[in-house]
Amino acid sequence: MAEAFEKMVKADERFEVIADRKFALVCFRLRSHDKFGGNKAANQLNQHLLEEVNAATAGPYMSSANVGGMFILRCAIGSTLTEDHHIRDAWKVVQDQATIVLRN
């Protein structure tokens, strides 16, 4: 299921996978574009995205890390009760929140 989530991230040009997927962990972030004002601004944008994803009432809970000076989101898929639709729903929350964050 983590592989499926990783494929969804890679299919959205707004995002990038930061590290090779290990088992059930996918590390990703919104791509850093010059229009974000550099790495510091991109980190703040991704931190805001994480906050909004975790605040979504019907959404997933994701954690974060700092890798090489980049703030990244971490999606760990490990529950035996997780089904394919949970993965699709989680990605939809991330996409929807990214659209809102990028619009602002």
The 8 nearest C-alpha neighbors of each residue, nearest first, counted from 0:
[[1, 3, 2, 4, 83, 76, 86, 23],
 [2, 0, 4, 23, 3, 76, 5, 24],
 [1, 3, 5, 0, 4, 6, 20, 23],
 [4, 2, 0, 6, 1, 5, 7, 86],
 [5, 3, 1, 7, 6, 2, 0, 8],
 [4, 6, 2, 8, 3, 7, 1, 25],
 [7, 5, 9, 3, 4, 8, 10, 2],
 [6, 8, 10, 4, 5, 9, 3, 11],
 [9, 7, 5, 6, 10, 11, 14, 4],
 [8, 10, 6, 7, 11, 15, 5, 16],
 [9, 11, 7, 8, 6, 12, 14, 5],
 [12, 10, 13, 9, 8, 14, 7, 15],
 [13, 11, 14, 10, 9, 15, 30, 8],
 [12, 14, 11, 29, 30, 15, 28, 8],
 [15, 13, 29, 30, 12, 28, 11, 8],
 [14, 16, 27, 28, 30, 17, 9, 29],
 [15, 17, 27, 26, 18, 9, 28, 14],
 [18, 16, 27, 26, 15, 19, 28, 71],
 [19, 17, 26, 16, 20, 27, 25, 21],
 [18, 20, 21, 17, 16, 25, 26, 24],
 [21, 19, 25, 24, 18, 22, 26, 23],
 [20, 22, 24, 23, 19, 25, 18, 1],
 [21, 23, 24, 20, 1, 25, 2, 76],
 [22, 24, 76, 1, 75, 21, 77, 25],
 [25, 23, 75, 21, 74, 20, 22, 26],
 [24, 26, 74, 20, 73, 5, 27, 75],
 [27, 25, 73, 17, 72, 16, 18, 71],
 [28, 26, 16, 17, 72, 15, 71, 25],
 [29, 27, 71, 14, 15, 72, 30, 45],
 [28, 30, 14, 13, 15, 45, 31, 27],
 [29, 31, 14, 15, 13, 28, 32, 41],
 [30, 32, 41, 29, 38, 33, 35, 37],
 [33, 31, 34, 35, 30, 37, 36, 41],
 [32, 34, 35, 36, 37, 31, 38, 41],
 [33, 35, 32, 36, 37, 31, 41, 40],
 [36, 34, 33, 32, 41, 40, 37, 31],
 [37, 35, 34, 40, 33, 38, 41, 39],
 [38, 36, 40, 39, 35, 33, 41, 31],
 [37, 39, 41, 40, 42, 31, 36, 69],
 [40, 38, 42, 41, 37, 43, 36, 69],
 [39, 41, 43, 42, 36, 38, 37, 35],
 [42, 40, 38, 44, 43, 39, 31, 35],
 [43, 41, 70, 39, 45, 40, 44, 38],
 [44, 42, 46, 40, 41, 45, 47, 39],
 [43, 45, 41, 47, 42, 46, 40, 48],
 [46, 44, 48, 42, 47, 43, 41, 49],
 [45, 47, 43, 49, 48, 44, 42, 50],
 [46, 48, 50, 44, 45, 49, 43, 51],
 [47, 49, 45, 51, 46, 50, 52, 97],
 [50, 48, 52, 46, 47, 51, 53, 45],
 [49, 51, 47, 53, 48, 52, 54, 46],
 [50, 52, 54, 48, 53, 49, 55, 47],
 [53, 51, 49, 55, 54, 50, 93, 48],
 [52, 54, 60, 50, 51, 55, 49, 59],
 [53, 55, 51, 52, 56, 50, 58, 60],
 [56, 54, 58, 52, 53, 57, 51, 92],
 [55, 57, 58, 54, 53, 59, 52, 51],
 [58, 56, 55, 59, 92, 54, 89, 88],
 [57, 59, 55, 56, 89, 92, 52, 60],
 [58, 60, 89, 61, 53, 52, 57, 92],
 [59, 61, 53, 58, 62, 52, 74, 54],
 [62, 60, 74, 73, 59, 53, 72, 63],
 [61, 63, 73, 72, 74, 60, 64, 49],
 [64, 62, 72, 73, 71, 61, 70, 65],
 [65, 63, 71, 70, 66, 72, 73, 62],
 [64, 66, 70, 69, 68, 71, 67, 63],
 [67, 65, 69, 68, 64, 70, 71, 17],
 [66, 68, 69, 65, 70, 64, 17, 71],
 [67, 69, 66, 65, 70, 38, 42, 39],
 [70, 68, 66, 65, 67, 71, 42, 38],
 [71, 69, 65, 42, 64, 45, 66, 68],
 [72, 70, 28, 64, 63, 27, 69, 65],
 [71, 73, 63, 27, 26, 28, 62, 49],
 [72, 74, 26, 62, 63, 25, 61, 75],
 [73, 75, 25, 61, 24, 76, 26, 72],
 [76, 74, 24, 23, 77, 73, 25, 61],
 [77, 75, 23, 1, 78, 74, 24, 0],
 [76, 78, 75, 23, 79, 81, 24, 80],
 [79, 77, 80, 81, 76, 75, 82, 23],
 [78, 80, 81, 77, 82, 76, 0, 83],
 [79, 81, 78, 82, 77, 85, 76, 83],
 [82, 80, 78, 79, 85, 83, 77, 76],
 [81, 83, 85, 84, 80, 86, 0, 79],
 [84, 82, 86, 85, 87, 0, 81, 3],
 [83, 85, 87, 86, 82, 88, 81, 89],
 [86, 84, 88, 82, 83, 87, 89, 81],
 [85, 87, 89, 83, 84, 88, 90, 4],
 [88, 86, 84, 90, 89, 85, 91, 83],
 [87, 89, 85, 91, 86, 90, 84, 92],
 [90, 88, 86, 92, 91, 87, 59, 58],
 [89, 91, 93, 87, 92, 88, 94, 86],
 [90, 92, 88, 94, 89, 93, 95, 87],
 [91, 93, 95, 89, 90, 94, 58, 96],
 [94, 92, 90, 96, 91, 95, 52, 97],
 [95, 93, 97, 91, 92, 96, 90, 98],
 [96, 94, 92, 98, 97, 93, 91, 99],
 [95, 97, 99, 93, 98, 94, 92, 100],
 [98, 96, 100, 94, 99, 95, 101, 93],
 [97, 99, 95, 101, 96, 100, 102, 94],
 [98, 100, 96, 102, 97, 101, 103, 95],
 [101, 99, 97, 103, 102, 98, 96, 48],
 [100, 102, 98, 103, 99, 97, 44, 96],
 [101, 103, 99, 100, 98, 97, 96, 95],
 [102, 100, 101, 99, 98, 97, 44, 96]]
